[in-house]
């Protein structure tokens, strides 16, 4: 029973860390976002169809910062809100609804991404992102 209690307690902590990260990112607070990631975070972005420039493996917080900065040069997000969070121990899965527009073409974007995270010692140590790259590439190619 103590073990179950400990897992529940940790799950609440992992949930709180991930929720705080999404809250900061949704407000455009990048420093408040990155404080929730470990310095040696492993981030992988995979796209179904074509994700091109937004896919790859990124090792470390500096690489994650560079990727996010690159994304934000192309995209302005109106909302970046988790629709569901599933927590099991140190593992967290989220479906995130994103709305916004492409900064250069003005094309609107509405999509869902899946995030799979590991939280250890109060920090997100791994983030795998899966998304459909076709809407992103289409919005980048065509004016609204």
C-alpha positions in Angstrom: 0.0 0.0 0.0 2.8 2.4 0.8 4.3 1.8 -2.7 0.9 2.6 -4.3 0.8 5.8 -2.3 4.3 6.7 -3.3 3.5 6.2 -7.0 0.4 8.3 -6.7 2.3 11.1 -5.0 5.0 11.0 -7.7 2.3 11.0 -10.4 0.8 14.2 -9.0 4.3 15.8 -9.0 4.9 14.7 -12.6 1.5 16.1 -13.6 2.1 19.4 -11.8 5.5 19.8 -13.5 4.1 19.1 -17.0 1.0 21.3 -16.4 3.3 24.2 -15.2 5.4 23.8 -18.4 2.3 23.9 -20.7 1.0 26.9 -18.7 4.2 28.9 -19.2 4.5 28.0 -22.9 0.9 28.8 -23.5 1.6 32.3 -22.1 4.7 32.8 -24.2 7.0 32.6 -21.1 9.9 30.7 -22.6 12.1 30.9 -19.6 9.3 29.7 -17.4 8.9 26.9 -19.9 12.5 25.8 -20.0 12.9 25.8 -16.2 10.9 22.5 -16.2 13.4 20.7 -18.4 16.6 19.0 -17.3 19.8 20.4 -18.8 20.5 17.1 -20.5 16.9 16.6 -21.8 16.5 14.4 -24.9 13.9 15.6 -27.3 12.7 13.9 -30.4 10.2 15.3 -32.9 8.6 12.9 -35.4 6.1 13.7 -38.0 3.6 11.7 -39.9 3.7 12.7 -43.6 6.2 15.5 -44.0 7.5 17.5 -41.0 10.7 18.5 -42.7 12.6 21.2 -40.8 10.6 20.6 -37.6 11.8 16.9 -37.1 14.9 15.5 -35.6 16.6 14.5 -32.4 17.8 17.3 -30.0 20.1 16.6 -27.1 20.3 19.0 -24.2 18.4 22.1 -23.2 20.3 24.4 -25.5 19.3 22.3 -28.5 15.6 22.4 -27.3 15.8 26.2 -27.0 17.1 26.5 -30.5 14.4 24.3 -31.9 11.6 26.2 -30.1 13.2 29.5 -31.2 13.2 28.3 -34.8 9.5 27.2 -34.5 8.5 30.6 -33.1 10.2 32.4 -36.0 7.6 30.7 -38.3 4.6 30.3 -36.0 2.5 32.5 -33.6 0.3 30.3 -31.4 -3.1 31.6 -30.1 -3.4 28.5 -27.9 -1.3 25.6 -26.9 -3.5 23.6 -24.5 -3.3 20.0 -23.3 -6.6 18.3 -24.0 -5.7 15.3 -21.9 -2.8 14.2 -19.6 -2.2 10.6 -18.6 0.3 10.0 -15.8 1.8 6.7 -14.8 4.7 7.0 -12.4 7.4 9.1 -14.1 5.8 8.8 -17.6 3.4 11.5 -18.9 1.4 11.4 -22.2 -0.4 14.5 -23.5 -2.6 15.4 -26.4 -2.1 19.1 -27.1 -4.4 21.3 -29.2 -2.6 24.0 -31.0 -4.1 27.0 -32.9 -2.3 29.8 -34.5 -1.0 31.2 -37.7 2.1 31.0 -39.9 4.0 34.3 -39.5 5.0 34.7 -43.1 2.0 33.5 -45.0 -0.7 34.3 -42.4 -2.2 30.8 -42.9 -4.2 29.5 -40.0 -3.2 26.3 -38.2 -5.3 24.0 -36.0 -3.8 20.7 -35.0 -3.3 18.1 -32.3 0.2 16.9 -31.2 1.1 14.0 -28.9 3.8 14.4 -26.3 5.4 11.6 -24.4 7.5 12.7 -21.4 9.7 11.3 -18.7 9.9 13.3 -15.4 12.8 12.6 -13.0 13.9 14.5 -10.0 11.4 17.3 -10.7 12.5 17.9 -14.3 11.4 16.7 -17.7 14.3 14.5 -18.9 12.8 13.2 -22.2 10.2 14.5 -24.6 9.0 12.7 -27.7 6.7 14.7 -29.9 4.5 13.1 -32.7 2.6 15.3 -35.1 1.1 15.5 -38.6 3.6 17.6 -40.6 1.3 18.0 -43.6 -0.8 20.9 -42.2 2.4 22.7 -41.1 4.1 22.5 -44.4 0.9 23.4 -46.3 0.4 26.5 -44.1 4.0 27.6 -44.7 3.6 27.3 -48.5 0.3 29.1 -49.0 -0.8 32.5 -48.0 -4.1 32.8 -46.1 
